[in-house]
Amino acid sequence: MKFLVAIVALIACASAQSSRTKCTYIAETLSIVCKSPGGDVGCEAFAQFPINFKIVGLGFDSSSNNPQAVRLFGFKEGQTSWTHHTLNGNEMTMSTSATNGIKIRNQECFDKLMILFRASSSSLDVPVDKNGVRSKASLFGEVFMFQNRLNRNSLF
């Protein structure tokens, strides 16, 4: 019986992961590529963060009047919680005008990303730290941050 419960839990977890958005940002090419149940979208982008995050969580801001408000929650090695989207008084966002976060260079491409993001049906509740105060945030996906492309020949 325990074996059956473990298999069902693994299937449910895999199913939830496939309904989330996964993005890769590569600084060398100034590009972001995102995949979700809604398809794949690639855009020219520029990332600017006050801290060198390895992963950035994606979440919608339900308190904003802007339906395209995407908040970014950073995560780096050694942390036990995600960094709040407001860091040092500056909001980390994804938009066409972001100064802190990920700036998408083309409105049409950003609109395609928003359609893709809204196709994510599963969210993950994570612990968030804002100046030592813990809360929770609901993330619909993540961006994995890389400086350059992976050299496939170096793997062998």
C-alpha positions as CSV (number, residue, x, y, z in Angstrom):
1,M,0.0,0.0,0.0
2,K,2.8,2.4,0.9
3,F,4.4,1.7,-2.6
4,L,1.1,2.6,-4.3
5,V,0.8,5.9,-2.3
6,A,4.4,6.8,-3.3
7,I,3.7,6.1,-7.0
8,V,0.5,8.2,-6.9
9,A,2.4,11.1,-5.2
10,L,5.2,10.9,-7.8
11,I,2.7,11.0,-10.6
12,A,0.9,14.0,-9.1
13,C,4.1,15.9,-8.5
14,A,5.3,15.2,-12.1
15,S,1.9,16.3,-13.4
16,A,2.0,19.6,-11.4
17,Q,5.6,20.3,-12.7
18,S,4.5,19.9,-16.3
19,S,1.8,22.5,-15.9
20,R,4.2,25.1,-14.6
21,T,6.3,27.6,-16.6
22,K,10.0,27.0,-16.9
23,C,12.3,29.7,-18.4
24,T,16.0,30.0,-19.1
25,Y,17.7,33.4,-19.3
26,I,21.1,33.5,-20.9
27,A,23.0,36.8,-20.3
28,E,25.5,36.1,-23.1
29,T,22.8,36.2,-25.7
30,L,20.4,38.6,-23.9
31,S,17.6,36.2,-24.3
32,I,14.9,34.3,-22.4
33,V,13.1,31.2,-23.5
34,C,10.0,30.0,-21.6
35,K,8.0,26.8,-21.9
36,S,4.6,26.0,-20.4
37,P,1.5,24.0,-21.3
38,G,0.7,27.0,-23.6
39,G,3.8,26.4,-25.8
40,D,7.2,28.0,-26.1
41,V,8.2,31.6,-26.4
42,G,11.6,33.2,-26.8
43,C,12.3,36.9,-26.4
44,E,15.2,39.4,-26.3
45,A,15.6,40.4,-22.7
46,F,18.0,42.1,-20.2
47,A,18.3,41.1,-16.6
48,Q,19.3,43.5,-13.9
49,F,19.3,42.4,-10.3
50,P,20.9,43.8,-7.1
51,I,22.0,40.2,-6.2
52,N,23.3,37.5,-8.4
53,F,20.3,35.1,-8.3
54,K,20.6,31.6,-9.8
55,I,16.8,31.1,-9.9
56,V,14.0,33.6,-10.1
57,G,10.5,32.7,-9.2
58,L,7.6,34.0,-11.2
59,G,4.4,35.2,-9.5
60,F,1.4,37.3,-10.4
61,D,0.6,40.3,-8.2
62,S,-3.1,40.1,-7.2
63,S,-2.9,43.4,-5.5
64,S,-1.9,45.3,-8.6
65,N,-4.3,47.0,-11.0
66,N,-2.0,45.9,-13.9
67,P,-3.1,42.5,-15.2
68,Q,0.5,42.1,-16.6
69,A,2.2,42.6,-13.2
70,V,4.7,39.8,-12.9
71,R,6.7,39.8,-9.7
72,L,10.1,38.2,-9.4
73,F,11.3,36.4,-6.3
74,G,15.0,35.6,-6.2
75,F,16.7,32.5,-4.9
76,K,20.5,31.9,-4.6
77,E,22.7,29.3,-3.1
78,G,22.7,29.1,0.6
79,Q,19.2,30.6,1.1
80,T,16.4,28.7,2.8
81,S,13.6,31.0,1.5
82,W,13.0,33.1,-1.6
83,T,13.8,36.9,-1.6
84,H,10.7,39.1,-1.6
85,H,10.0,40.9,-4.9
86,T,10.7,44.3,-3.1
87,L,14.4,44.4,-2.3
88,N,16.1,47.5,-0.9
89,G,12.9,49.5,-1.7
90,N,13.0,48.5,-5.4
91,E,10.5,46.1,-7.0
92,M,11.8,43.2,-9.1
93,T,9.5,42.7,-12.0
94,M,9.3,41.4,-15.5
95,S,8.0,43.9,-18.0
96,T,9.0,46.0,-21.0
97,S,10.1,48.9,-18.7
98,A,11.7,47.0,-15.8
99,T,14.7,48.7,-14.2
100,N,15.1,46.0,-11.5
101,G,14.4,42.5,-12.8
102,I,13.9,41.2,-16.4
103,K,13.2,43.7,-19.1
104,I,11.6,42.3,-22.2
105,R,12.7,44.4,-25.2
106,N,9.6,44.0,-27.3
107,Q,5.9,44.5,-26.2
108,E,4.6,42.0,-28.7
109,C,6.9,39.3,-27.3
110,F,6.0,40.3,-23.8
111,D,2.3,39.8,-24.7
112,K,3.1,36.3,-25.9
113,L,4.9,35.6,-22.7
114,M,1.8,36.7,-20.7
115,I,-0.4,34.3,-22.7
116,L,2.1,31.5,-22.0
117,F,2.3,32.4,-18.2
118,R,-1.5,32.4,-17.9
119,A,-1.5,28.9,-19.4
120,S,0.3,27.7,-16.3
121,S,-2.3,26.0,-14.2
122,S,-0.2,24.9,-11.2
123,S,1.4,27.2,-8.6
124,L,3.8,26.4,-5.9
125,D,3.6,28.1,-2.5
126,V,7.1,29.0,-1.2
127,P,8.5,30.7,1.9
128,V,9.5,34.4,1.2
129,D,11.8,36.5,3.3
130,K,11.3,40.3,3.4
131,N,13.8,42.0,5.8
132,G,13.7,39.0,8.2
133,V,9.9,38.6,8.1
134,R,8.7,35.4,6.6
135,S,5.6,35.0,4.5
136,K,4.4,32.9,1.5
137,A,4.2,33.5,-2.2
138,S,2.5,31.5,-4.9
139,L,4.8,31.0,-7.9
140,F,3.6,29.8,-11.3
141,G,7.1,29.2,-12.7
142,E,10.8,29.8,-12.5
143,V,13.6,31.4,-14.6
144,F,17.0,29.7,-14.4
145,M,19.7,32.3,-14.8
146,F,22.9,31.5,-16.8
147,Q,25.8,33.7,-17.9
148,N,26.5,31.8,-21.1
149,R,25.3,28.9,-23.1
150,L,26.1,25.4,-22.0
151,N,28.8,23.9,-24.1
152,R,27.4,20.4,-24.9
153,N,30.9,19.1,-25.8
154,S,32.2,19.7,-22.3
155,L,29.7,17.2,-20.9
156,F,31.6,14.2,-22.4
